[in-house]
Amino acid sequence: MEQVQRKYNRIEQISFFLGVLILVTLIGDLTYQLATNENAPPHLLVISKYEPSMPGYTYRVEIENTGDKTAEAVNIQLSLFQNGKSAETATLELKYVPAQSKETAWVSFNNEKQTSDSLKVTSLTFVKP
Amino acid sequence: MTKIQEIKTIKEYGRGIIGGLLFSLPLLYTMELWWIGFLASPEKLLAFIGVTFILLLGYNRYAGMREDSSYSEVFRESVEEIGIAFVVTFLFLLLINKINFQMSFDEMIGKVIVESMIVAIGISVGTAQLGQEDKGDTGMDKEDKEDKESDKKQDPLQLWILSFCGAALFSSSVAPTEEILQIAVVSENIHLLLMVLTSLLLSFVILYYSDFKNSKAAKGGLREISLHIMIAYSAALFISVIFLWFFGRTGSSFNSSFDILLAQVIVLSIPGLIGASAGRLLIK
């Protein structure tokens, strides 16, 4: 017996082509990642900036992972230097910083702001999952 | 006529989306799964898409909306379901703020892929199973049809496919959680042995003893019952291994010895086997 070819309405046509487009994009992107990924280990950049708009003495800290792998259990110790001496420390803990991504955190200190202040990363630890 | 068809299609999609959410909401709210989105390598994500697509083809072939679908129709349906699942998952993750446009493209795509594959199976099941019975198909007619169907010999491939889909749907909500490893680590051999026996007993009760909806194994002899249980258990074990591999529980970072891996497979195969037995009967 010959099978009757089903006719598809507009909505079915649109969703089929949408499905094809999504599948092709996904497979294309993942294949491109496979071809270009150098599997570089996590590489973290920490950039801090004083935030005068925030209450207290607060810094905005951006942690960017420029590597190809996610960094897990990230622990960053920051020291506030006043007059050349470490006056206060703070610790940031992040569960993950994904590859090619940026996380933002804020750190507040009890000390009063002084003109010669600087914030330095004194230790940075993470594991590769 | 076209308008009526389009409304019918929209209703089908609505059912599918509800089915997809019904089966995958626990996953959409599970943080381990969000993490897998950026932890999984591109090859794992590609493999996940491939395995899901094969399961969708199999499900739509054997238990989809239309029994007489040709291979090209089954293919079309599966592509549509993946597309809808991707859009629904993307919007849902956006709604609960687990993806946003400040994230890298790869992170966002990874999260959506991981979640949407189970949503796609849910959509397929929802579209086929959550609809109302045909109004003309009532009373004796329906009973006759069911009797005739149960007299037909089941295709073993159909059993395998439905068991895989059932195991995947029902074990996916616990598979990515840390608890599987926790239970595996503290389980003694006696616990693991009892878990295997309990799983098999549950499967026996579902397929043979409790007159479960759509169960046909009871009408066969001991040989057929054993075959059904073995297919269900093998499918549950296979899906457990695939999930553990995909969720990074078989790698060196967990320092997994073979014993720990085996223990995790046994722990995860309990929901897997319930899915491959009861779930399989419910979704066909």
Interface residues (C-beta under 8 A of the other chain):
Chain A: Q3 R6 Y8 N9 R10 I11 E12 S15 F16 L18 G19 V20 L21 I22 L23 L26 I27 D29 L30 T31 Q33 L34 N37 T70 K95 Y96 P98 A99 Q100 S101 K102 K128 P129
Chain B: T2 Q5 E6 T9 I10 Y13 W35 F38 L39 P42 E43 L45 L46 I49 D68 S70 E73 R76 V79 E80 E81 I82 G83 I84 F86 V87 Q102 M103 S104 F105 D106 E107 I109 I113 G248 S253
